[in-house]
Each structure stands twice: as C-alpha cells, then as structure tokens.
C-alpha cells in the first residue's frame, strides 16, 4: 500500500465514496452513488477500482457472487500523505510557511481566526 502516492481526481472520488459510505461496497453500489454527480458508467468504475487495487488502495473480495471492495487505507492516512507532499512542494517543507500563507488569505473570517487560535492553544498546551 502506497499511502503517499497521489491519486488522480477520478480515483480519489472512488476512495471518497468508499470512505464516506459503509464498506464493503460493490462496483454497482459505487456506480449508483457516483452516477448523479459524475455520470460514470459501470465500466469506468470497474477500471478505476482495478487501478486502485493494483496500487494497493482497495481490496476486492471475490469469494461471493458480487465482488466487494474495501479501502485498505483510511482517509486520514491519505490526507496526511497529501499534506506532507503539499508542504514539500509548495512551501519548501515548512509547515510554518504554509500556515503563514493560509493566514494571509482574504477568505478567513474572524470566526475562522478564533477557531485556529483555539486549535493552536490546544496543540501547544497538549505538549
């Protein structure tokens, strides 16, 4: 399993579907869940699931009539890998630089800043 491998958006959508629903899921169930938002057909979902299996992100139980797919990595594990990659690529490996960039963004409300401040206080007090 390669938790640090960045998934293409289409494969990430499959993983999000598995993480946000109760696995295991069949390819048909995944197709139904994604049909409205993506319009993907069953063949597309099968190809994406096969790729995810080859990469070690999902397992497939083929013992029954229907193939059941289960994630082998949690959303949190994947997110942590992505965060580390983003910090390395965009901020020279400095989490401080990333946070400074986010704090200078115009989209933060006073409420956001208060919540961030509380998180930092909690984190600092926890060590």
C-alpha positions as CSV (number, residue, x, y, z in Angstrom):
1,X,0.0,0.0,0.0
2,X,1.4,3.4,-1.0
3,X,-0.2,5.9,1.3
4,X,2.0,8.7,-0.1
5,X,1.1,8.2,-3.7
6,X,-1.1,11.0,-5.0
7,X,-4.3,9.7,-6.6
8,X,-5.8,11.2,-9.8
9,X,-9.1,13.0,-9.1
10,X,-11.2,10.2,-10.6
11,X,-9.6,7.5,-8.3
12,X,-9.8,9.8,-5.3
13,X,-13.6,10.1,-6.0
14,X,-13.9,6.3,-5.7
15,X,-11.9,6.4,-2.5
16,X,-14.1,9.2,-1.0
17,X,-17.1,7.1,-1.9
18,X,-15.7,4.1,-0.1
19,X,-14.7,6.2,2.9
20,X,-18.0,8.1,3.3
21,X,-20.2,5.0,2.9
22,X,-20.1,1.8,4.9
23,X,-17.8,-0.6,3.1
24,X,-17.5,-3.1,1.7
25,X,-19.4,-1.8,-1.4
26,X,-20.0,-3.5,-4.8
27,X,-19.0,-1.8,-8.0
28,X,-22.7,-1.4,-8.7
29,X,-23.3,0.5,-5.5
30,X,-20.3,2.8,-6.1
31,X,-21.6,3.4,-9.7
32,X,-25.0,4.4,-8.3
33,X,-23.5,6.7,-5.7
34,X,-21.5,8.5,-8.4
35,X,-23.9,8.4,-11.3
36,X,-25.7,11.6,-10.5
37,X,-22.6,13.7,-9.8
38,X,-20.2,12.2,-12.4
39,X,-22.4,10.3,-14.9
40,X,-19.9,7.4,-14.8
41,X,-20.9,4.1,-16.3
42,X,-20.2,0.8,-14.7
43,X,-17.2,0.1,-16.9
44,X,-15.5,3.3,-15.8
45,X,-16.0,2.4,-12.1
46,X,-14.6,-1.1,-12.7
47,X,-11.5,0.3,-14.4
48,X,-10.9,2.8,-11.6
49,X,-11.4,0.1,-8.9
50,X,-8.9,-2.2,-10.8
51,X,-6.3,0.6,-10.8
52,X,-6.9,1.3,-7.1
53,X,-6.5,-2.4,-6.4
54,X,-3.2,-2.5,-8.3
55,X,-1.9,0.4,-6.3
56,X,-2.9,-1.2,-3.0
57,X,-5.6,1.2,-2.0
58,X,-8.5,-1.2,-2.1
59,X,-9.0,-4.9,-1.7
60,X,-11.6,-7.0,-3.6
61,X,-13.3,-9.9,-2.0
62,X,-14.3,-12.2,-5.0
63,X,-15.5,-15.1,-2.8
64,X,-19.2,-14.4,-3.4
65,X,-21.4,-13.7,-6.4
66,X,-20.7,-10.0,-6.1
67,X,-17.2,-8.5,-5.7
68,X,-16.9,-6.4,-2.6
69,X,-14.5,-3.5,-2.4
70,X,-12.9,-2.3,0.8
71,X,-10.4,0.6,1.3
72,X,-7.0,-0.5,2.6
73,X,-6.0,3.0,3.7
74,X,-8.0,5.4,5.8
75,X,-9.0,8.9,4.6
76,X,-6.9,10.3,7.4
77,X,-3.8,8.3,6.3
78,X,-4.2,9.5,2.8
79,X,-4.8,13.1,3.9
80,X,-1.6,13.1,6.0
81,X,0.4,11.9,3.0
82,X,-1.1,14.6,0.8
83,X,-0.5,17.3,3.4
84,X,3.2,16.3,3.6
85,X,3.5,16.3,-0.2
86,X,1.8,19.7,-0.4
87,X,4.1,21.2,2.3
88,X,7.2,19.9,0.5
89,X,6.1,21.0,-3.0
90,X,4.6,24.5,-2.3
91,X,6.2,25.6,1.0
92,X,9.8,24.2,0.9
93,X,8.9,21.6,3.6
94,X,7.9,24.4,6.1
95,X,4.6,24.0,7.8
96,X,5.1,27.5,9.2
97,X,5.3,28.9,5.7
98,X,2.1,27.1,4.8
99,X,0.2,28.4,7.8
100,X,1.5,31.9,7.2
101,X,0.2,31.7,3.6
102,X,-3.2,30.5,4.8
103,X,-3.4,33.2,7.4
104,X,-2.7,35.9,4.8
105,X,-5.6,34.7,2.6
106,X,-8.6,37.0,2.3
107,X,-11.2,34.3,2.9
108,X,-10.6,33.9,6.6
109,X,-13.4,35.3,8.8
110,X,-12.9,36.4,12.4
111,X,-14.6,33.2,13.5
112,X,-12.1,31.2,11.4
113,X,-9.2,33.0,13.1
114,X,-10.7,32.4,16.6
115,X,-11.1,28.7,15.9
116,X,-7.5,28.5,14.5
117,X,-6.2,30.3,17.6
118,X,-8.1,27.9,19.9
119,X,-6.6,24.9,17.9
120,X,-3.1,26.4,18.3
121,X,-3.6,26.9,22.1
122,X,-4.9,23.4,22.5
123,X,-2.0,22.0,20.5
124,X,0.6,24.0,22.4
125,X,-0.9,23.0,25.8
126,X,-1.0,19.3,24.8
127,X,2.8,19.1,24.6
